């Protein structure tokens, strides 16, 4: 057989375990690393994996010498707010001066300033801005990601954000899973009328479904935003309409969002900084993936991080994400998140790699497709300019990616 691409002279080939369910507990600690490896592609998929010694007998249209570097599956970022207008750098000085967020919000800042900027931006402007951020994510090794709406809080702008995501999915070879997060906050005009606003967002789900604009529905369950009861009502309505369920849960206060995620069968529960012991126990008995966002805790200057060590040791499936957004985590760099996971979440290097590949894929319904390198699966991979797989969390704040391939095609090279 003539292959399309033959990647050879790989120092370490990272091969996360291929499973039908997310990795949990002891499984997260295990990572197969194949030395002096090679693999070949045909079309979009990997069709052969072997050793460097076998390469001399093979023929391909294109050859890639990995120069004894590390090769891994393309990274998966399962929680981003990719599409938004404007930026909020002026708020940094206010935060440093100790101005409370609620005061910033009252003066038109915070999420409300992003909502206003997103409303004012045209669809073309949002495509241009989101493309810039997306290309940067790809350059850091991400080939599969999730993108949420949530900076509209009205019908027109929410749909505009989701249409931008659909456009980006056509424009780029990466996989972008779309999530409708209409109930991201309560608009000032709807204070005291939360039920009516939530009903509007539920009705909007029909339009989102008819235009095939999102696979998942999400809600911000938190003190001062949406209650457990409201979140349950919205997500179950979304489930009835054919959406998968995700939830921003227990980020600040332990309201029981983690438990709710398990009870209703959400594919993921995200943030979980304040998840209760009971919530962690329930997660461990479920297939719901915990999506942890240490970059957000870091950027907000807080000391308490999600209890990743307890979660993994008790058997929870943990993944990691950037939470890229203009207010609480302004980074596209998932490699930086890997370092924070080591330093602040006390995760081992093997757990971190599993969290940003196979488990990240399961958190957005891409399990078995993305996050692994297997014969018959997509050839989305990264060549890393590092001596071994342990190096990336160790050397933080820079880009270690050398070359990024998505579905057999080179999409970025340093």
MITIZA-339521 format. One record per residue: x, y, z of N, C-alpha, C, CB in turn. Coordinates in steps of 0.001 Angstrom, whole numbers, plus 500000, padded with zeros to 6 digits. Each point is the difference from the previous one (the first is absolute). Glycine has a CB too. Layout:
N
XYZXYZXYZXYZ/...
***
This chain:
414
500847498803500000499153501197500000500887501252500000498152498751501236/501472502245497981500656501301500058499224500873500974500861499792497610/499824500658503424499369500863500996500051501462499547500640498374501827/498489502443498770500044501439499694501117500687500779497529499979499544/502609499673501725501001500623500863500618498946500897498761502193499947/502549497814500143500708499093500903500804500847500986500130498166498219/499501501737503052500700500736501058500950499012500673498036501627500375/503257498675499601500987499039500507501015500698500896499706498595497937/501170500607502655501049500515500884499401500770501182501559500137498030/497352499295502521499342500617501161500708499535501270497764500100498779/502697500846502033500665499630501250499031499365500980501619501856499656/497240498815500584498938499480500873498659500261499336501394500396502087/497850498553497706498643500114499461499014499768501140500745499211497689/498486501814502635499035499920501105498717499350499488500986502070501110/498633496832499518498833499234499577499027499836501171501400498780498279/497745502232501966499002499840501069499143498774499755499967502474500351/499590496929500733499220498766499910498686500236499256501035499203502147/498690499956496879498759500086499240498908499237500742501279500204497817/497686500506502601498925499373500770498653500487499504501501499808501999/497448499533498458498637500407499658499433500993501004499662497791498914/501041502369502198499569500930501045501215500818500457498134498414500754/501657502739499884501134500805500446500860499271501032498645502039499548/502619498331500512500933499369500935499746500518501411501721499748498170/498317499326502797499711500360501385501023499383500934497567500172499459/502683500497501669500832499419501043501356499550499515497946499305501100/502364499411499137501300499436499637500264500079498499499822498477501959/499112501450497240500181500082498543500620501334499591498035498473499692/501627502582501035500548501317499657501502500078500247497792501006500552/502713498140500312501431500012500324500831499248498960499399500142502419/499927499138496682500697499155499025500053500675498639499259497957501243/501927502054498163500183500614498688501025499181499221499429502311500909/500150497153497960500929499245499158500855500968499187498378498060499873/502928501776500228500936500828499231500910499054499212499933501906501731/499973498128496957500736499083499123501274500702499501497830498835499290/503319500574500948501283500582499582500353499590498575500768499982502383/499987500885496934500465499719498634498864499484499124502283499493500900/496650501280499060498770499569499341499823500658498630498976499656502253/500015499876497040499616500572498713498529499690499768502358499749499067/496998501039500077498634499677499590499738500572498612499231499977502409/499718499518496951499676500418498640498520500336499900501855498567499085/497843502346499966498613500425499805499561499753498560500274501736501800/498419498138498059499366499933498682498743500848500106500930497652499450/498972503386499723498884500926500138500072500709501342498589498555498510/500311501411502228499939500705501286500416499128501177498187501389499056/502061497335500706500158499073501117501386499351500083497577499579499816/502725499944501374501197499190500224499693498570499566500761501482501939/500142497922497300499750498634499513501073499007500442498840500994498044/502255499520502525501056499102500475500786500680501103500155498904497741/500164500356503327500883500468501066501034498905500237498164501431501086/503110498948498936501036498997500206501281500608500516498989498651498207/502133500719501468501293500465500488500794500646498869500001498192501747/500993502550498633500840500685499029500744499003499106500251501909501610/500047496902498931500733498990499239499180499474498817501217499368502097/497464500724498004499140499471498939499804500970498834498855498668501740/501563502563498446499705501055499033500661499765498644499781501567501905/501381497833498077500751499838498752499234499187498961502099500148501321/496924499065499097499227499174499074498731500704499505500897497984501165/498850503244499313498743500685499701500208501143499014499160499386502268/499762500932497003500045501088499017498854500974500264501066498467498283/499225502832501548498977501022500226500221501173499049499800499312502423/499127501455497368500100501204499168500796501093500717497797499428498920/502120500570502418500666501046500789500618499357501237498376501781499168/502799498717501196500693499485501180500225501136500989501125498203498620/498722501497502673500260500984501046500966499398501011497714501051499683/503494499493500372501012499572500963499753500733501314501694499541498152/497914499726502888499701500615501299501258500339500787497867498738500034/503299500880499457501292500379500592500101499612501480500118501892498371/499337496936501944500045499469501370499239500873500999502204498987499452/496881501835500057499181500825500884498762499229500462500823502075498827/498389498560502033498774499403500531498839500266499049500845500289502360/498313498711497421498773500156499211498819499534500851501259499655497801/497692501137502202498801499663500784498757500191499148501153500679502136/497698498828498335498744500384499348499825501521500087498959497744500571/500278502817498498499627501405500136499294500214501325499808500237497503/500471500885503153499379500278501294498519500338499830502211500816500880/497038498977500198498563500285500017499723501035501088499441497659499154/499915503443500471499630501050500958498479500012500124502065501401499427/497374497977501627498554499780500058499174501104500660500574497646500051/500024503543500164499221501100500588500631501322499586499304498559501975/500108502102497013500462501324499594498803500892499684502139499010499092/498107502281501015499019501007499591500635500751498823498977500240502383/501112499083496484500832500448498886499505501278499333500580497639499647/498107502527500274499435501098499202499482501111500903499383498374498191/501232502801501708499548501156500778500542501266499359499914498630502128/499466502487498205500470501287499515500791500718501084498032500144498452/502854500748501109500719500863500932501012499282500869498021501412500001/502453499309501016500923499456500998499854500833501270501635499176498208/498982500347502891499760500652501289501289500288500759497806498853500093/503257501529499172501280500238500658499956501164500999501102499103497963/497966501848501819499912501144500906499537499582501401499507501466498026/499841497379502068499518499533501293501120499442500874497818499503498927/503311500161500462501097499415500770500485500972501076500678498640497993/499466502623501638500448501008500972498972500177501110501287501173498192/497422498737501458498950500118501012500068498837500986498546501216498349/501673497579501127500131498828500866501207500147500923498918498569498235/502184501932501201501215500184500797499784501027501109501379499408497994/497748501550501723499712501038500997498980499536501031500515501725498282/498997497057501555499073499440500977498545500333499763501827500125501574/497842500392497233498604500309499703499233498687499849500643502188498858/498301497614501917499248498740499920499377499811498623499530500149502450/500348498577497155499445499692498676498586500560499857501405497917499902/497804501995501165498624500494499904499952501501499733499284498178501547/501707502538498956500080501443499717500399500238498541500618500449502410/500315498740497102500379500088498589498785499714499124502367499299500548/496860499698499857498802499610499271498970501134500000500424497594500611/499398503039500561499022501082500134500335501198499119499577499244502328/501710500899497360500438501110499147500095499615498525501247500894501949/498109497976497704499956499595498599501142499129499559498822502055499592/502029497532501362501131499153499662499659498530500159501535501820500700/499498497362499500499786498575500181499367499361498782499773500393502426/499471498564497810499390499264498895499075500890499168500148497912501367/499269503109499275499063500859499271500703500793498900498599500164502066/502669500202498160500728500728498956500283499071498815501046501513501747/499233497217498539500218499034498919498701499740499246501865498936501311/497029500985499423498697499814499353499714501161499051499159498719502009/501088502495498449499737501180499167500896500012498769499311501275502041/501988498410498151500932499982498870499637498906498996501798500890501504/497716497988498999499612498903499112498737500360499229501046498342501571/498031502345499078498783500450499309500340500973498878498688499690502115/502267501203498135500346501041499032500807499453498829499973501653501855/500744497260498343500866499451498950499171499301498923501853499715501682/498579500425497070499344499269498916500482498545500017499812502124498597/499471497038500697500405498595499925501394499888499372497573499288499810/502691501524499178501311499979499336501105500413500966498895500516497805/500848500486503019500997500434500981500275498914501033499260502363499667/499693496940500745500177498931500978500759498818499391497878500720501142/501863498986497590500741498931499321501487500349499964497970499428498593/502355501812501061501399500434499910500691499900501363499390501547498105/499939498919502930500590499982501347500140498570500522499003502263500451/499960496943499391500050498616500483501035499191499217497576500148500670/502593500146498039501011499302499196501393500240500554498540500214497981/501711501013502444501300500338500598500271499135501227499778502360499159/499240497544501728500168499201501221500087498515499679498756501740501294/500429497800497765499991498587499630501342499586499403497525500129499601/503026500689499531501302499685499398501090499927501064499281501123497873/500610499709503137500969499943501101499833498692500780499994502530500168/498764497053500082499765498720500680500611498848499209497879500914500991/501910499092497678500567498958499150501516499994500120498062500209498414/502544500982501624501463500083500093500516499395501300499941502059498591/499222497875502436500375499377501274499694498502500023499580502185501126/499945497271497763499818498554499902498577499506500142502237499845500873/496788501047499168498597499598500160499391499698498629499792501414502099/499644497404497741499346499634498740498515499697500171502175499103499223/497369500828502023498577499812500295499656500889501187500005497598499113/498862503086500811499636500905501101498493500193500050502212501174499794/497355499441501274498616500418500161499963501516499962499423497936501363/499471502631498128499810501449500005498572500305500423501735500308498179/498131500567502823498689500340500551499528501359499507500515498628502017/498176501545497932499437501345499861499907500569501419498665499414497849/500451501542502387499818500486501364500318501460500200500512497753500712/499916502940498227500252501442500110498984500788499189502439499550500343/496358499883499569498906500704499345498891500296500987500569498891497840/499011500036502840498899500078500964498725500514499340501658500392501835/498310499509496832498775500267499252500019499113498755499856502416500863/499021497454498505499861499074498886500970500310498867497613499717500614/502397501521498932500783500369498818501499499778500195498245501674499452/502286498762501688501448499929500199500458498580500313499966502359500810/499231496899499928500360498604500255500088499220498690498887500119502256/500135500066496874500026499314498705501181500460499162497512499781500077/502822501507500016501141500532499246501293499313500433498823502216499764/501357497625501542501202499307500492500061498556499492499969501457502049/498908497845498012499976498599499581500219499865498498498455499487501895/501062501474497327500236499966498556501473500230499686497666500823499603/502988499994501212501441500210499831500746498680500228499772502417500753/499847496850500295500631498704500267499798499055498820499631500318502468/499172499657496986499716499139498844500872500400498809497628499678500806/502548501628498996500857500499498923501451499548500215498473501998499704/501996498116501528501379499592500310500203498505499775500147501854501676/498832497361498613500082498554499782500182499672498518498559499637502021/500830501176497127500164499797498555501353500541499521497498500144499706/502959500929500924501210500703499560501283499260500374498746502134500220/501240497185500932501209499368500517499847498481500051500484502063501341/500623497190498535499924498536500031499870499408501401501342500021497945/498784500811503089499853499506501374498535499703500287502019501326500734/497727497924500329498632499682500414499580500944501120500305497574499340/498596503149500453499478500909501023498601499531500389501374501955499098/498468497658502142498697499588500524499318501245500563500825497629500538/497951502614499048499291501236500344499032499789501171500202500737497607/499827500210503328499128499950501183499216501293500140501608498448501136/497088501428499064499136501158500251499981500310501491498578499433497988/501936501743502363500060500436501398499200501292500170502277498915500283/496491501085499195499160501194500136499843500474501429498809499262497999/500939499832502956499887500411501401501377500089500685497723498925500077/503115501968499415501348500213500539499978501032501125500983499421497759/498059501470502163499812501046501022498569500500499861502481500689499977/497121500143500964498661500593499935500144501444499524499127498490501872/500285501868496991500100501383499515499384500967501007499921499180497620/500638502019502522499441500980500950498508500248499780502245501072500107/497330498891498634498585500246499694499091498875500473500730501320498040/499889497522502309499209498840500410500093499710501496500349499075497731/500283501807503026500086499796501445498596499928500591502222501208500081/497546497746500692498669499794500561499068499267499060500328502046501310/500136497765497451499183499283499005500806498827499431498737502138499417/501996497204501484500874498912499568499226498876499317501539500570501869/497254499143498629499202498929499413499672500300498535499035499499502267/500588501743497458499666500393498631501225499914499097498199501509500879/502965498929499642501227499944499203500375498554499692500781502150501043/499108496992499975500348498587499795499056499360498990500897499865502346/497836500524497713499030499470499041500351500433498580498228500030501778/502252501211498080500431500492498683501170499163499470499238502334500613/501698497325500282501146499193499593499583498572499641501464501404501471/497537498077499232499485498654499685499349499998498613499623499534502469/499612501505497248499362500097498685501032500174498899497976500987501073/503116499702499237501067500214499025500667498685499597500375502275500967/499597496744499930500578498691499699499402499385498731500391499671502447/498336500596497288499362499449498804500645500550498729497851499762501276/502476501530498736500651500618498843501416499450499849498612502095500294/502085497791500837501363499462499986500007498591499409500588501395502020/498439497802498368499915498630499498499634499981498518499337499217502289/499726501607497310499553499989498597501106500428499051497686500485500770/503203500398499688501120500464499162501276499197500256498992502291499999/500913496683500851501148499142500296501203500829500466499174498341498293/500591502514502686501023500940500449500743499558501258498633501771498988/500882497223501706500684499557501222499635498555500313500003502358500882/500960496945499727499763498628500433499632499928501476501595499222498256/498849501805502507499806499982501451499343501284500483501992498512500232/497375501374500937499456501160500701500679500074501364497753499835498780/502486501392501684500755500234501227499313501132500757502194499213498939/498032500848502373499448501066500834500961500286501135497638499331499415/502395501923501034500876500408501101499209499892501301501338501570498489/498897497330502211499310499738501268500871500537501126498833497927499069/500774503218501496500841500643501014499181501018500781502049499665498567/498399500656502630499353501031500812499900501296499202500880498937502119/497920501634497834499802501253499288499775499832498514501389501050501701/498673497699497820499744499761498575498791499058499926502489500322499332/497716498384500427498862499087499928500080498939501088499855500399497536/499006499314503063499924499053501106500063498563499489498651501659501316/501467497413499620499959498577499659498692499662499285501465499470501984/497429501025498544498689499683499417499878500563498585498991499993502302/501442501257497514499941500613498665500918499268499023499470502223501049/501704497405499425500963499303499145499463498639499573501879501193501154/497542498097499793499424498688499694498879500137498973500589499189502312/498543501798497881498864500216499092500502500280498579498614500898501923/502369499998497958500521500365498680500666498807499319500334502351500803/500532496945499932500757498910499387499108498832499601501968500686501349/497030499005499468499098498904499636499143500366498788499957499270502400/499678502004497485499285500451498800500905499863498774498617501611501389/502667498733498796500963499857498906500150498535499603501215502049500801/498820497067500201500114498568499734498798499500499194501321499717502127/497483500766498232498781499618499272500088500389498532498681500265502104/502026500835497631500107500515498632501185499403499242498939502110500784/501769496948499864501054499287499301501408500509500219498313499518498367/501883501348502612501338500506500301500677499172501092499250502296499333/502064497592500567500769499502501126500067501093501053501358498461498507/498982501164502729499968500957501111501383500195500612497637499337500464/502691501938499778501212500381500717499596501045501033501519499505497987/499316500692503033499621500973501029501233500643500625497917498685500462/502039502657499664500959500733500826499562499763501448500488501802498182/500270497414502570499521499541501302500984500294501123498735498227498828/500736502235502295500770500109501248501351500697499796498875497913500798/501107503185498449501247500744499797500377500795501244499495500145497555/499517500514503047500260500878501147499392499420501269500049501990498473/498671497686501458499295499444501159499585498562499727499180502292500624/500782496919500421499605498600499880498474499897500027502156499251501112/497240500920497713498542499996499911499421498613499729500137502335499190/500707496757500335499512498682499619499922499808498496498730499959502107/501943500906497147500014499866498551500691498737499534499974502450499852/501019497107500913500703498764499660499044498815500096502176500972500833/497089498972500268499029498924500190498918500048498913500440500049502487/499110501157497181498980500153498960500497499442498664499111502041501179/502139498257498485500564499514498735499900498488499903501561501947499956/498765497371501145499938498533500010498554499527499930502130499906501334/497006500719499446498601499566500073499301500057498645499943500801502353/500370500214496840499295500159498723500788499400498831498941502080500903/502269497406499380500787499368498948500722500963499088498408498181500100/502048502958500444500776500952499198501307499359499557498973501939501244/501495498428497576501247499425499506501193500555500767498967499719497735/500887501519502787501090500570500797499456500955501042501556499766498061/499229500395503001499772501033501016501292500805500055498324498574501378/501587502742498447501179500825499788500230500993501131499649499744497565/501594500529502726500519500853501095500228499157501257498782502018499052/500147497765501751500022499077501146500999500376501101499317498243498413/501040503012501684500924500439501057499398499728501373500934501780498478/497753498415501638499324499830501280499174498713500052499934502482500223/500383496566498942499251498730500002500095499332501368500441499711497534/498440499784502938499953499366501324500570498582499944497982501388500589/502303498055500590500455498608500078498972499064499380501296500533502082/497429499733498207498929499168499450499952500124498473498686500275502142/501505500950497362500021500205498561501115499213499335499034502255500349/502139497736500282501139499252499462499716498498500025501567501817500776/497814497713500299499649498576500086499029499610498882500349500069502497/498664500797497253499028499708498945500660500029498625498179500973501423/502713499985498365500723500072498729500767498713499735500193502480500260/500441497005500793500829498798499859499179498789499553501522500900501769/497188499085498559499143498872499637499305500209498655499655499563502428/500678501542496898499315500350498756500984500072498839498279501265501311/501204499000497498500839500243498822500126501493499706499301497780499071/500147503065501797500131501446499832501453500411500212497617500348500770/502928500412498295501400500414500070500111501326500760500494498808497815/500458501253503108500301501244500709500957500816499141499657498904502277/499907502260497251500863500883499205500540501082500937498674499556497839/502613500360502467500615500924500956500716501127499259500273498125501668/499646503076498904500459501213499329500947500796500907497850500076498679/503353499390501580500904500671500948500461501373499537500742497768500708/499226502488497983500388501319499506499077501086500503500943498924497988/497783500749502198499025500976500487500282500357501457498284499098498395/501957499892502415500344500241501403501264500854500093498932497808500661/502057501862498529501264500735499977499785501458499590501206497866499452/498046502350499462499819501353499472499177500874500941500154499069497693/498922500311503027499179500761500953500727500246501317497965499019498953/503246500448501169500809500248501192499495499293501235500569502163499034/498786496692500783499458499260501139500959498896500436497669500507499213/502179499071502014500913499001500566499451498578499963500872501785501455/497809498085498506499392498668500045499738499477498589498950500556502218/501696498331497461499824499365498702499100498776500141502265500831499252/497191498710499627499208498768500014500842498849500563498648500807498006/500695498303502728500724498927500694500247498808499072498968500735502172/501888499509496841500269498975498989500571498724500602500386501816498357/500520498348502614500647498817500592498956499087500650502109501340500398/496987499253500366498938499212500648499093499374498939500070501515502032/499594499263496939499115499482498957500590498769499317499130502313499648/502113497803499913500616498885499285500164498795500911501192501620498516/499271498624502712500216498890500934498702499294500355501967501207500910/496906499499499015498707499376500300499330499422498761499745501587501886/500882498598496935499468499351498803499223500875499046499924498036501355/500273503278498714499313500921499089500785500106498686499049501302501970/500245498781496915500625500274498704500243501502499900498863497989498909/502393502409501051500371501421500008500583500408498655500428499885502472/499148501279497044500626500604498833500385501438500345498663498517498418/502074502121500686500479501365500207499626500856498805501903499168501422/497856502121498816499669500918498908500509501396500330497962498631499412/502104502214499554500486501369500226498939500894500616501536499715498081/497170500073501590498944500967500312500306501337499331499549498846502201/501112501142496643500339501251499318498790500911499906501763498806498696/498360502398501864498932500997499973500602501362500329498253498273500675/501046502825499065500601501331500167500003500543501419499289500417497721/500100498843503223499875500559501336500752499270501091497849500776499269/502075497896500736500551499262501137501124499036499643497790500206501024/502518499643497683501156499176499619500393500321498559499287498155501598/501588502817498267500325500518498667501252499295499471498962502252500569/500905496473499100501106499269499371499470498921499073501444500455501993/499222499393496871499690498913499077500951498823500201499118501670498351/501762498414502628501124499077500143499670498822500919501543501920499615/498046496962499795499681498812500796501257499392500619498029499565498517/503129500690500893501252499527500598500237500672501360500956499604497690/498692501671502415500114500701501286499087499353501040500562502147498797/498259497458500777499055499330500902500582498679500482498059501083498815/502675498223500324500656498759500401500998500254501128499710499102497670/501009502012502250500944500352501069499274500334501297501598500851498276/497309499908501615499219500331501200499407498742500632499468502254499022/500170496787500148499455498741500536501042499267500829498465499826498029/502790500243501528501077499361500756500288500761501289500984499146497857/499079502187502046500430500824501130498894500249501021501622501068498475/497151499129501045498902500400500889498986498890500272500301502289499140/499523496806499899499043498908500196500680498711500448498546501037498270/502815498981501735500790498840500451499736498747499173499966500959502285/499749499236496439499803498869499093501344499521499469497721500868499362/502398497827500424501229499453499427500034500307498501500066498154501754/501123501741497666500140500281498563499125499066499174502345500797500388/497594497932499995499178499040499263498519500367500087501706498212500452/497845502180500734498606500420500162499699501227499145499997499071502334/500956501845497602499808501227499230499845499685498511501337501280501711/499532497860497762499890499649498582498659499332499701502495499740499887/497055499373500981498698499367499794498863501016500086500921497873500942/499253503130499912498958501014500193499844500913498787500467499923502439/500628500342496847499922500921498849499874499263498671501359501635501292/498491497046498778499803499225498772498706499188500110502514499873499622/497603498902500830498858499082499952498829500473500872501609498136499571/498649502344501649498889500426500851499389501313499524501080498830501915/499747502054497547499466501227499422499043499702498870502079501186500636/498249497794498577499119499605498902498663499481500523502013499451498611/498022499722502437498749499484500566499133501114500584501168497850500493/499451503228499970499241501101500606499161500761498988501779500198501701/498499499606497000499232500698498964499473499025498940501394502054500394/498412496692500020499378499039499106500871499521498865497918501057500580/503399499122499528500925499587498947500845498794500417500062502366499205/499538496962501877500728498825500456500038498921498933499337500533502333/501852498903497465500151498997498966500312500576498637498461498609501280/501421502710498580500325500671498743501252500859500157497564500005499371/502404500902501584501120500901500247500771499549501239498733501906498929/502465498641501237500755499772501227500788498718500070498308501313501050/501680497892497875500793498768499971500690499890498648498419498857501622/502570500280498313500626499646498726499840498496499831501683501936500117/497397497676499013499684498588499800499818499719498513498909499884502275/501356498908497331499710499584498630498499500118499757501995498425499979/497643502242498945498599500192499664499420501307500497499788497575500046/500953503151500818499511501272500539500735501169499342499445498878502197/500038502323498040500509501181499313501477500269500308497695500939500072/503016499497498892501427500310500130500171501465500386500588498228498292/499003502105502935500201501338500554501053499879501090497602500735499470/503553499909500308501115499800500910500909501220500037499885497548499561/500991502469501448500940501104500192501406499439500138498215501410501108/502732499210498208501413499721500232500508501083500952500321498888497691/500211500677503446500420500928501054501526500128500019497955499398501364/502519501826498752501440500252500043500501499892501437499833501503497975/500035497291502569500395499740501388500721498656500065498036501355500889/502795498428500130500757498743500089499184498802500454501957501374500478/496944498862500277499160498899500477498638500545500415502040498711500773/497016500385499451498614500418500245499808500720501331499288498080498623/501672501783502295499886500657501310500385501475499946500488497811501073/500090502620497812500612501323499925498978501143499915501937498915498894/496926500855500464499062501111499745499422500604501284499437498912497833/500036500296503117499535500624501246501135500646500795498166498321500071/503039501170499743501167500497500736500452501382499523500696497634500343/499370502581498350500485501262499436498789500809499564502195498949499231/497381501990501600498684500615499810500064501369499320499247498768502013/499598501601497412499840501349499467500500500209498586500185500732502289/500296498222497047500469500131498620499285498971499132502263500847500779/497939499248497911499365499053499085501011498949499559498398501783499213/501351496972501159500899498899499664499624499300498690500388499693502435/498477500672496966499575499332498768500924500384498847497610499978500812/502745499044498375500829500228498806499166499905498727501992499080501218/497168499890498716499154499784498832498662499423500464502033499627498504/496875500840500901498664499516500351499313499483498736499838501645501939/499673497122498138499237499388498916498566499756500467502096498916499066/496975501294500019498597499717500301499415499183498863499774502129501351/499737496689498973499398499092499009500946499767498813497708500806500684/503557498979499639500982499646498985500624501166499268498756497953499754/500808503278500508500509501176499308500734500916500988498113499846498315/503017500687501241500736500942500840499242501314500069502190498913499391/497522501558501840499229501231500174500814501110500650497955498614500180/503187501036500391500850501042500619501404499456500158498027501003501232/502955499880498551501385499627500222500782501227500457499839498165498262/501029501631502736500795501125500483501131500271499021499427499450502398/
***
